[in-house]
Every structure is written in C-alpha cells, then in structure tokens.
Amino acid sequence: MSGKTVNSAILLLVIGNAMAILSDIFIKTLEPGASVFQFAFLRLIITLVFLLPLLGKLNRDHLFSGFRIHALRAHVHLAGILVMVIALTNLPLATANALFYAAPIMVMALSAVFFSEKLSRLSMAAVISGFAGIIVILRPVEFNWAAIAALVSALTLAINAVLVRKLPKEQSTVHKLFLNYLLIVPAAGALALWEGAEWHPEMLISAAGSAFFILGYNIAVLLAYHQVDANKVTSAEYTGLIWAVAIGWIWFGEVPDLWFMVGSLMIIVPLVLIGLRNRKRSPARGFNPAKRERNDEPANAQERYPETDEPRIQASMAKVCGQSASN
C-alpha cells in the first residue's frame, strides 16, 4: 500500500488514524495515579530507539541548524504530551479527541495573528464554529481540569504546527522528528527523577505501545500525502473521531450524547468544507501553470490558495511528532 492513488491514500489515513487511537488507548488504560513524567520519558526514549534505523536520513551538514526553534518546539511538544496524558486518562476517549481536533482551527487563528495571514469567510466561519463547538461539547458544567488539559494539548499542536515554517528547509521530516525528541530527553528525564515514582514494568509496555502506534500513524500520513494532493484525501483524517467514538463505546462503555455529536460537527464540518473547496480549486498534480504564467503566479501554493489544507496536515503531524507532512 504505497499511497500512490487517491483510494490507497485514503485507506492509509483511515488505518493511520485507527493506529493513533490505539496509541491513545495505551495512555487511557494507565493505572490511576500513574506517573505522567515517567511515562513521557519512557515514550521519548523508546521513540528515539524506533528512529535509530532512519539516522541515515539526517543532514549532517545542517545537523543542529535552527537549534533555538527546534528546542522551543521540542519543549512545547513535551508539555503537550504531559497534558495529553492528563486529558486521556480523565476524559472519555471521544471527547478528548474531539477537543484535539481544535488544533487546526487554532493553527488558522495563530497564523492570522502572528503571520498576518488573511482568512477567507469560510476559514473565519471554521474558526468561530470550531470554538463554539468546543463550548457545546464541554458546556459549563463539564469544564474541568481535564478539559483544560485537552485544549492546552491542542494549543501545543497548533503552536508547533505554526512554527514549522521557521525550521530549516534543508532538514527532512525525519531529521526534525529526531531532534524534536532528542532535545527534550534531558528535561523529561529530570522531571521523571524529580517525581521520584517507583518504576513499573507495565509502564514500559504502555509507553512502547503508545510510541509504536503513534509512529505507525506518522508513517501512514507521510505515505498518504507524499504522492497524492492533500486536498483530495485530507478529509479522511476525520475518521479518527469515528474510531474514537466506536472504540470508546465498545471498549470503555462511553456513550456519546447529543451535545457531543452537535459540537463535533461544528468543529469538523467547516474544515471538511474548506478541503472540498480546495479540491475544486487546485490543479491536478503535475499541472504547472507557472510554466505559462511564471510572472503572474505567487511564489508558492500557500499564497495562491490561502485556504489550503496545510493547517490540518500540520496539526495532524504535530499530534505525533510536531512535524508537517508537507515537508
């Protein structure tokens, strides 16, 4: 399954999102009161071990280029992991994942504020509807520390996604991913030692399972977006919420209510509509209008199609490694 056709790319994203939910399950099934810092540290180390076979893809001429941005994104990523664990262990699986889907909406908002990107009417509607959907899902009576943790997790995904554009273009996604984990090992290790929790073998299993499936998701996303135009398949990403509802219902007995359904639709539907609009606008892969109108076209697709699916792709990758699939 190479992702070279639209159907195979969609299937990869469906499978990949299922793997992401399986990673969440390993976190959700942690014992009550389990060491959050210990789990984060073990998951980081195991992920680095999984990445060792890919060290050949690192650009040694630019090994630590952009160190400050890498370090900033890495520690934002660490904070995201910690609050994600809190959210998943205290909220229903579907509710936590619905709140995580606020990340692409936050990407659009942050891009408009810090990079002066213009939002179309549909993008603005997606931002407003998305945040309203969050309120509908949580409602004042359901707003607690776990819900705040889920929203902070989404915010960390969005921040890392926005910062992607500041990273050196000479570095591959694997390169950025490796540095993202490597640079937070000292901080994660120090937090685990400070916590002083007793080491448990089952924690190692949970961390390994979570790391394995989230990297599986990462690979599936990279394969899906590598050969096929993103706007043709990105809507398949939202099957992740379907997986979360189904598994939460069957495995944990978490039955979603009407508020959850309405709020989730308010978050996802506008994002899907943006993807569908871009699908109609974008030329087929391989067609290069710049050959005929080189002087008239903007320098890149982001300028030509300001409502691109980039926020969704960036947030998808940020969920697993703080990277952008477009790299």
Phi, psi and omega per residue, in radians:
M1 nan 1.770 -2.990
S2 -1.701 -0.281 -3.085
G3 1.366 0.291 -3.101
K4 -1.393 -0.263 3.065
T5 -2.012 2.793 -3.122
V6 -1.056 -0.770 -3.109
N7 -1.103 -0.747 -3.131
S8 -1.219 -0.589 3.101
A9 -1.152 -0.739 3.098
I10 -1.083 -0.758 3.123
L11 -1.085 -0.691 3.095
L12 -1.063 -0.734 -3.134
L13 -1.193 -0.653 3.097
V14 -1.111 -0.823 3.123
I15 -1.141 -0.742 -3.128
G16 -1.066 -0.726 3.126
N17 -1.197 -0.549 3.040
A18 -1.131 -0.681 3.111
M19 -1.150 -0.632 3.102
A20 -1.101 -0.690 3.118
I21 -1.189 -0.642 3.077
L22 -1.079 -0.656 3.066
S23 -1.085 -0.719 3.103
D24 -1.090 -0.611 -3.126
I25 -1.119 -0.685 3.102
F26 -1.062 -0.548 3.099
I27 -1.355 -0.759 -3.077
K28 -1.121 -0.523 -3.094
T29 -1.537 0.151 3.048
L30 -1.062 2.598 3.126
E31 -1.102 2.524 3.097
P32 -0.965 2.328 -3.129
G33 1.375 0.204 3.141
A34 -1.094 2.654 -3.101
S35 -1.235 1.961 -3.141
V36 -1.198 -0.767 -3.107
F37 -1.157 -0.689 3.118
Q38 -1.115 -0.744 3.122
F39 -1.077 -0.809 -3.124
A40 -1.062 -0.763 -3.134
F41 -1.100 -0.825 -3.134
L42 -1.102 -0.713 3.133
R43 -1.116 -0.683 3.095
L44 -1.089 -0.827 -3.123
I45 -1.100 -0.780 -3.124
I46 -1.139 -0.675 3.098
T47 -1.081 -0.734 3.103
L48 -1.091 -0.665 3.089
V49 -1.100 -0.744 3.103
F50 -1.087 -0.516 -3.081
L51 -1.495 -0.197 -3.090
L52 -0.937 -0.719 3.128
P53 -1.089 -0.257 -3.087
L54 -1.759 0.180 -3.089
L55 -1.072 -0.428 3.130
G56 -1.116 -0.300 -3.130
K57 -1.513 -0.022 3.108
L58 -1.335 2.406 3.103
N59 -1.493 1.792 -3.053
R60 -1.206 -0.402 3.106
D61 -1.268 -0.372 3.136
H62 -2.263 0.756 -2.995
L63 -1.012 -0.818 -3.107
F64 -2.080 0.463 3.071
S65 -1.096 2.497 -3.110
G66 1.182 0.588 -3.017
F67 -0.993 -0.743 -3.070
R68 -1.117 -0.760 3.126
I69 -1.174 -0.723 3.092
H70 -1.026 -0.788 -3.114
A71 -1.132 -0.726 3.113
L72 -1.076 -0.855 -3.117
R73 -1.122 -0.651 -3.127
A74 -1.091 -0.772 -3.103
H75 -1.325 -0.506 2.968
V76 -1.112 -0.701 3.098
H77 -1.054 -0.761 3.122
L78 -1.057 -0.786 3.094
A79 -1.048 -0.677 3.120
G80 -1.102 -0.694 3.117
I81 -1.108 -0.765 -3.080
L82 -1.108 -0.818 -3.123
V83 -1.272 -0.477 3.081
M84 -1.128 -0.714 3.101
V85 -1.071 -0.767 3.119
I86 -1.062 -0.758 -3.115
A87 -1.141 -0.831 -3.058
L88 -1.207 -0.521 -3.125
T89 -1.466 -0.145 -3.100
N90 -2.152 -0.249 -3.139
L91 -1.967 2.727 2.970
P92 -0.990 2.556 -3.068
L93 -0.968 -0.790 -3.102
A94 -1.181 -0.705 -3.139
T95 -1.096 -0.805 3.128
A96 -1.042 -0.781 -3.118
N97 -1.198 -0.599 3.081
A98 -1.090 -0.681 3.123
L99 -1.242 -0.582 3.077
F100 -1.086 -0.510 -3.127
Y101 -1.246 -0.050 3.016
A102 -1.277 -0.229 -3.080
A103 -0.999 -0.877 3.141
P104 -1.101 -0.514 3.088
I105 -1.204 -0.705 3.088
M106 -1.154 -0.588 3.093
V107 -1.039 -0.809 3.132
M108 -1.075 -0.754 -3.127
A109 -1.144 -0.780 -3.137
L110 -1.151 -0.672 3.122
S111 -1.116 -0.643 3.121
A112 -1.212 -0.659 -3.074
V113 -1.348 -0.819 -2.991
F114 -1.680 -0.367 -3.130
F115 -2.084 0.145 3.085
S116 0.955 0.575 3.085
E117 -1.315 2.405 -3.136
K118 -1.455 2.283 3.094
L119 -1.703 2.330 3.063
S120 -1.269 3.016 3.102
R121 -1.044 -0.700 -3.130
L122 -1.185 -0.710 3.105
S123 -1.116 -0.725 3.098
M124 -1.108 -0.714 3.103
A125 -1.101 -0.645 3.121
A126 -1.118 -0.711 3.127
V127 -1.118 -0.862 -3.111
I128 -1.140 -0.804 -3.140
S129 -1.124 -0.664 -3.131
G130 -1.107 -0.824 3.134
F131 -1.198 -0.583 3.052
A132 -1.150 -0.653 3.099
G133 -1.088 -0.645 3.095
I134 -1.084 -0.757 3.127
I135 -1.108 -0.696 3.135
V136 -1.116 -0.762 -3.134
I137 -1.105 -0.814 -3.033
L138 -1.423 -0.777 -3.052
R139 1.006 2.621 -3.078
P140 -0.947 -0.616 -3.081
V141 -1.278 -0.360 -3.108
E142 -1.729 0.013 -3.060
F143 -1.446 1.885 -3.109
N144 -2.370 -3.010 -3.089
W145 -1.117 -0.586 3.124
A146 -1.164 -0.688 3.097
A147 -1.156 -0.698 3.086
I148 -1.089 -0.700 3.121
A149 -1.070 -0.719 3.127
A150 -1.109 -0.723 3.129
L151 -1.210 -0.645 3.076
V152 -1.141 -0.664 3.076
S153 -1.052 -0.791 3.096
A154 -1.077 -0.664 3.129
L155 -1.141 -0.689 3.106
T156 -1.130 -0.662 3.069
L157 -1.068 -0.759 -3.103
A158 -1.162 -0.760 3.132
I159 -1.055 -0.807 3.141
N160 -1.134 -0.627 3.127
A161 -1.150 -0.726 -3.142
V162 -1.171 -0.641 -3.109
L163 -1.288 -0.197 3.137
V164 -0.936 -0.717 -3.071
R165 -1.138 -0.261 3.130
K166 -1.539 -0.135 -3.094
L167 -1.414 2.668 3.129
P168 -1.061 2.341 -3.132
K169 -1.289 -0.277 -3.127
E170 -1.291 -0.232 -3.089
Q171 -1.683 2.368 3.122
S172 -1.333 2.974 3.106
T173 -1.075 -0.707 3.110
V174 -1.070 -0.723 3.120
H175 -1.026 -0.870 -3.135
K176 -1.130 -0.673 3.116
L177 -1.101 -0.781 -3.125
F178 -1.077 -0.814 3.132
L179 -1.129 -0.613 -3.123
N180 -1.031 -0.653 3.123
Y181 -1.498 -0.711 -3.069
L182 -1.066 -0.727 -3.019
L183 -1.273 -0.235 3.126
I184 -1.851 0.057 3.097
V185 -1.053 -0.804 3.129
P186 -1.024 -0.802 -3.120
A187 -1.157 -0.755 -3.136
A188 -1.133 -0.718 3.117
G189 -1.126 -0.728 3.125
A190 -1.110 -0.710 3.123
L191 -1.147 -0.699 3.122
A192 -1.119 -0.725 3.111
L193 -1.170 -0.723 3.124
W194 -1.087 -0.651 3.138
E195 -1.139 -0.643 3.049
G196 1.175 0.434 -3.132
A197 -1.310 2.627 3.106
E198 -1.201 2.442 -3.122
W199 -1.389 2.305 -3.128
H200 -2.141 2.328 3.138
P201 -1.034 -0.614 -3.124
E202 -1.131 -0.480 3.071
M203 -1.112 -0.657 3.114
L204 -1.107 -0.712 3.119
I205 -1.121 -0.776 3.135
S206 -1.099 -0.770 -3.137
A207 -1.135 -0.728 3.139
A208 -1.143 -0.744 3.129
G209 -1.120 -0.761 3.129
S210 -1.111 -0.771 -3.140
A211 -1.127 -0.735 -3.109
F212 -1.098 -0.840 -3.071
F213 -1.273 -0.573 3.134
I214 -1.254 -0.555 3.043
L215 -1.250 -0.570 3.044
G216 -1.077 -0.720 3.056
Y217 -1.071 -0.763 -3.140
N218 -1.004 -0.828 -3.131
I219 -1.111 -0.745 -3.131
A220 -1.073 -0.738 3.137
V221 -1.140 -0.756 3.135
L222 -1.075 -0.774 3.134
L223 -1.137 -0.691 -3.089
A224 -1.154 -0.749 -3.060
Y225 -1.528 -0.175 -3.063
H226 -1.247 -0.673 -3.021
Q227 -1.879 -0.311 -3.007
V228 -2.088 2.485 3.091
D229 -0.981 2.268 -3.053
A230 -1.017 -0.685 -3.049
N231 -1.184 -0.222 3.133
K232 -1.487 -0.326 -3.014
V233 -2.276 -0.188 -2.974
T234 -1.082 -0.449 3.130
S235 -1.086 -0.410 3.114
A236 -1.128 -0.310 3.107
E237 -1.059 -0.523 -3.045
Y238 -1.323 -0.071 3.011
T239 -1.137 -0.287 3.096
G240 -1.020 -0.667 3.130
L241 -1.213 -0.604 3.082
I242 -1.111 -0.780 3.089
W243 -1.041 -0.736 -3.101
A244 -1.117 -0.732 3.111
V245 -1.122 -0.817 -3.085
A246 -1.124 -0.856 -3.116
I247 -1.194 -0.697 3.103
G248 -1.085 -0.653 3.139
W249 -1.217 -0.853 -3.058
I250 -1.305 -0.794 -2.988
W251 -1.470 -0.765 -3.017
F252 -1.912 -0.005 3.137
G253 1.156 0.511 -3.123
E254 -1.645 1.787 -3.094
V255 -1.602 2.058 -3.135
P256 -1.197 2.500 3.134
D257 -1.707 3.124 -3.102
L258 -1.110 -0.643 3.120
W259 -1.037 -0.745 3.126
F260 -1.088 -0.791 -3.115
M261 -1.068 -0.825 -3.114
V262 -1.130 -0.812 -3.133
G263 -1.095 -0.713 3.126
S264 -1.093 -0.735 3.110
L265 -1.115 -0.638 3.123
M266 -1.144 -0.520 3.113
I267 -1.390 -0.792 -2.927
I268 -1.526 -0.726 -3.038
V269 -0.974 -0.828 3.118
P270 -1.057 -0.623 3.118
L271 -1.168 -0.672 3.083
V272 -1.130 -0.707 3.131
L273 -1.101 -0.652 3.082
I274 -1.095 -0.745 3.106
G275 -1.091 -0.711 3.140
L276 -1.168 -0.665 3.110
R277 -1.133 -0.753 3.128
N278 -1.134 -0.553 3.122
R279 -1.115 -0.638 3.126
K280 -1.292 -0.589 -3.066
R281 -1.385 -0.678 -2.951
S282 -1.265 2.436 3.054
P283 -1.247 2.790 3.133
A284 -1.099 2.611 3.112
R285 -1.041 2.315 -3.124
G286 1.787 -0.391 3.098
F287 -1.460 2.181 -3.053
N288 -2.169 1.590 -3.121
P289 -1.128 -0.292 -3.129
A290 -1.131 -0.390 3.121
K291 -1.135 -0.517 -3.125
R292 -1.753 -0.518 -3.068
E293 -2.247 0.858 -3.033
R294 -1.035 -0.589 -3.088
N295 -1.422 -0.295 -3.072
D296 -1.691 -0.391 -3.044
E297 -1.471 2.546 3.019
P298 -1.098 2.956 -3.022
A299 -1.237 -0.419 -3.103
N300 -2.642 2.962 -3.070
A301 -1.161 -0.469 -3.134
Q302 -1.105 -0.660 3.124
E303 -1.326 -0.617 -3.088
R304 -1.239 -0.664 -3.128
Y305 -2.217 1.442 -3.014
P306 -1.099 -0.272 -3.126
E307 -1.711 0.506 -3.054
T308 -0.968 2.852 3.104
D309 -1.388 0.096 -3.107
E310 -0.904 -0.765 3.128
P311 -0.987 -0.720 -3.121
R312 -1.198 -0.735 3.138
I313 -1.129 -0.787 -3.139
Q314 -1.056 -0.779 -3.135
A315 -1.165 -0.594 3.087
S316 -1.071 -0.844 -3.132
M317 -1.216 -0.622 3.124
A318 -1.091 -0.503 3.133
K319 -1.033 -0.571 -3.074
V320 -1.829 -0.537 -3.037
C321 -2.634 0.023 -3.106
G322 1.298 0.398 -3.085
Q323 -1.970 3.002 3.085
S324 -1.938 2.278 3.117
A325 -1.163 -0.290 -3.116
S326 -1.364 -0.168 3.114
N327 -1.307 nan nan
